[in-house]
Amino acid sequence: MKKGLVSVIVPTYNRPESLRRTLESIFRQSYRNLEVIVVDDGSEVDISRSVEGFPVRKVIRQKHAGANTARNRGFALSRGEYLFICDDDLELEPHLLRKLVRALKAKPRKAYAYCGFRVDGKVRGMGRFDPERLRRKNYISGVSLIRRSKFPGFDPGIRRLQDWDLWLTMLERGEEGVQVPEVLFETTLRNSPSISDDSNPSGWTYAHAYRVVARKHKLSHVPKPLEALVRVYDSRQDLQEAYPEVRCGDYTQLIAWAYHVITRGVSDEAFSDLREYKKTYKEMHMKSLSSKGSTAATIHRLQRQLKKRDARIFKLQKEFEERTQWTLKLQEEIKQRDARIQDLDNTASEWKGWIESLKREMESRDSHIRRMRTTIDEWKNWIPRLQDEIRELRTRASNLQTELEQVNREFEERTEWALRLDKEVKEKDQRIVELEKEIRHLAEWGQNLDKVVAEKDQTIKQLQKELEERTEWAKRLDAEIQSLRSQARATGN
């Protein structure tokens, strides 16, 4: 079972044109959660064209077995939470299913929902649910919405008054219906053959069907005056055409006709069959006349409701006009927004071109950065060699300082000169220490590496120049030392 799904069962028999009109009204429903199953009860004509073009879930064909069998077959193959038995000669209002589903949701304890309908232009089925009234006669159409869990199935043995038998069966189980007080579908009694009537089999007159159903549900049988009148009705085609509402259980006009025939001595072949019930027909006729007062009250109530609905319609029309104006304004705003969107699209295209050029520039910069990284890697490889050279220079400076100390010890007379030389050496050592610090921070300078390296190159060149000068100076010093030693040897000698 699918929750919320309405299974629409359409039994049909030899009425392809009527079936197509019914399917059109089903698929015009505002309630869209439905499935449609058509059961062809052995039609002698082809109904396939009537179903063409409609999203019918299943089309079932079976031998002619009667309306109840066809309905039960459709029910067995359905999946909906709700069941809607729809005869093939109905014209449904677009909101019928929505209103019936809403009624059952509002009354979860009710087993089915029914509504009013028109039969050849006359309104029927507008009475509220009344169990006692239902036991006396049927006034609820079988075209109703039934909860799947409450549906007992149709009795295939009942060939007429099947809907009354269904409601009585459900009533015996404690199940009741709820009325939707609106006329929501139309039908006709002049369309034949009718699968829902199924009255063709011999012996299944209305009176016979009433007795069968009454006996099944232990109700009082049809009163003899009414049975005689119905027997006449079943045998007279002119009466069936004049009073088609009798098939729906409404005997008011037929009783009035019988009373008129008997009391006024109208020449009619039914006079002899009905005259013995003259008193009963008179009482029934007078009772129907006395009920007209309540009918007038009902009409007055419906007129008040109609006025309220007219006021509501006027209000809705006003709202519709206001919403129309609002819609026009909205359309104008939409046009303006469309123009704005077009401008944004153009701007987006421009931005797209700019982004593409930016991407190309970024690719170029990425290439440049890669080259810079290669250069940095090369400089990183060169730095250790530079550090080795600096260590060698420091070693040579240390050796030179030792030699100077020896010279100072050997030549005390040159102390002052040696002190100046020592001071100069210390300044150079300090410079060397600063150079080492600069070299340690060289790896962190990253982006300014070229400039730093250039500065270091300049510094190194200066150092080299100074080293060259010191070398020259050391040579001159060595020459002087040699000269001093020669002089010392000469003096010693």
Residue pairs with C-beta under 8 A, 6 or more apart in sequence:
1 79
1 80
1 81
1 148
2 79
2 80
2 81
3 81
4 33
4 81
4 101
5 33
5 34
5 35
5 79
5 80
5 81
5 82
6 31
6 33
6 34
6 35
6 80
6 81
6 82
6 83
6 84
6 97
6 101
6 145
7 34
7 35
7 37
7 74
7 75
7 78
7 79
7 80
7 82
7 83
7 84
7 148
8 26
8 34
8 35
8 36
8 37
8 84
8 86
9 37
9 39
9 71
9 74
9 75
9 78
9 83
9 84
9 85
9 86
10 19
10 22
10 23
10 26
10 36
10 37
10 38
10 39
10 74
10 86
10 87
10 88
11 39
11 41
11 67
11 70
11 71
11 74
11 85
11 87
11 88
11 195
11 196
12 19
12 38
12 39
12 40
12 41
12 43
12 47
12 88
12 195
13 40
13 41
13 42
13 43
13 64
13 67
13 70
13 88
13 193
13 194
13 195
14 43
14 44
14 45
14 193
15 43
15 88
15 89
15 191
15 193
15 195
16 43
16 45
16 46
16 47
16 49
16 50
17 50
18 88
18 89
18 191
19 38
19 47
19 50
19 51
19 88
20 49
20 50
20 51
21 91
22 86
22 87
22 88
22 89
22 90
22 91
22 92
23 36
23 38
23 50
23 51
23 54
23 56
25 90
25 91
25 92
25 94
25 185
26 34
26 36
26 86
26 92
27 36
27 54
27 55
28 92
28 94
29 92
29 94
29 95
29 96
29 97
29 98
30 94
30 95
30 97
30 98
31 95
31 97
31 98
31 101
34 80
34 84
34 97
35 57
35 78
35 79
35 80
36 54
36 55
36 56
36 57
37 56
37 57
37 58
37 59
37 60
37 74
37 77
37 78
38 47
38 51
38 56
38 58
38 59
38 60
38 74
39 60
39 62
39 70
39 71
39 73
39 74
40 47
40 59
40 60
40 61
40 62
41 62
41 64
41 65
41 66
41 67
41 69
41 70
41 195
42 61
42 62
42 63
42 64
42 65
48 59
51 59
58 77
60 73
60 74
60 77
62 69
62 70
62 73
65 156
66 156
66 159
66 195
66 198
67 154
67 162
67 195
67 196
67 197
67 198
68 154
68 155
68 156
68 158
68 162
68 198
69 154
69 156
70 195
71 85
71 154
72 153
72 154
72 156
75 83
75 151
75 153
78 148
80 148
81 147
81 148
82 101
82 104
82 145
82 146
82 147
82 148
83 145
83 146
83 147
83 148
83 151
84 97
84 100
84 143
84 144
84 145
84 146
85 142
85 143
85 144
85 146
86 92
86 143
87 142
87 143
87 187
87 194
87 195
87 196
88 195
89 187
89 188
89 191
89 194
89 196
90 143
90 185
90 186
90 187
91 185
91 186
91 187
92 184
92 185
93 183
93 184
93 185
95 184
96 115
96 184
96 185
97 145
99 115
99 180
99 182
99 184
100 113
100 114
100 115
100 144
100 145
100 180
100 184
101 113
101 145
103 110
103 113
103 145
103 178
103 180
104 110
104 112
104 113
104 145
104 147
104 178
107 113
107 178
110 176
110 177
110 178
111 146
111 147
111 150
111 170
111 175
111 176
111 177
112 144
112 145
112 146
112 147
112 150
112 170
112 175
112 177
112 178
113 144
113 145
113 177
113 178
113 179
113 180
114 125
114 140
114 141
114 143
114 144
114 145
114 177
114 178
114 179
114 180
115 125
115 141
115 144
115 179
115 180
115 181
115 182
115 183
115 184
115 185
116 123
116 124
116 125
116 126
116 180
116 181
116 182
116 183
116 184
117 123
117 124
117 125
117 141
117 143
117 183
117 184
117 185
117 186
117 187
118 124
118 183
118 185
118 186
118 187
119 186
119 187
119 188
119 189
119 244
119 245
119 248
120 188
120 189
120 190
120 244
122 245
123 183
124 139
124 141
124 245
124 248
124 250
125 139
125 140
125 141
125 248
126 179
126 181
126 183
127 133
127 139
127 179
128 179
128 181
129 140
129 176
129 177
129 178
129 179
131 171
131 176
133 139
134 140
134 164
134 167
134 168
134 171
135 168
135 171
135 217
135 219
137 164
137 249
138 161
138 163
138 164
138 167
138 248
138 249
139 248
139 249
140 163
140 167
140 177
141 163
141 248
142 162
142 163
142 166
142 196
143 185
143 187
144 177
150 170
150 173
150 175
152 166
152 169
152 170
152 173
154 162
154 165
154 166
155 162
155 165
155 166
155 169
155 216
158 165
158 209
158 212
158 213
158 216
159 198
159 199
159 201
159 204
159 209
160 197
160 198
160 199
160 204
160 206
160 208
160 209
161 206
161 209
161 210
161 213
162 196
162 198
164 213
164 249
165 213
165 216
165 217
167 177
168 213
168 216
168 217
168 219
169 217
170 176
172 217
189 244
189 245
189 247
190 241
190 244
193 200
197 247
198 204
199 205
199 206
199 209
205 230
205 231
205 234
206 230
206 233
206 234
206 246
206 247
207 222
207 226
207 227
207 230
207 231
207 234
210 221
210 222
210 227
210 230
211 221
211 222
213 219
214 220
214 221
214 222
215 221
221 227
222 230
223 280
224 277
225 274
225 277
225 280
225 281
225 284
226 251
228 273
228 274
228 277
229 251
229 254
229 255
229 258
229 274
229 277
229 281
230 246
230 251
231 273
232 239
232 270
232 273
232 274
233 239
233 240
233 243
233 246
233 254
234 240
236 270
239 254
239 257
240 246
242 257
243 253
243 254
243 257
245 253
246 254
251 284
252 288
255 281
255 284
255 285
255 288
256 285
256 288
258 270
258 274
258 277
258 281
259 278
259 281
259 282
259 284
259 285
260 266
261 268
261 270
261 271
261 274
262 271
262 274
262 275
262 277
262 278
262 281
263 278
263 282
265 271
274 281
375 449
375 450
376 446
376 449
379 449
379 453
380 443
383 439
383 442
383 443
386 439
386 456
386 460
387 439
390 432
390 435
390 436
390 439
393 432
393 463
393 467
394 432
397 425
397 428
397 429
397 432
400 425
400 470
400 474
401 422
401 425
404 418
404 421
404 422
404 425
407 414
407 418
407 477
407 481
408 414
408 415
408 418
408 422
411 418
411 481
411 484
428 466
431 463
435 456
435 459
435 463
438 452
438 456
438 459
439 456
442 449
442 452
442 453
442 456
445 452
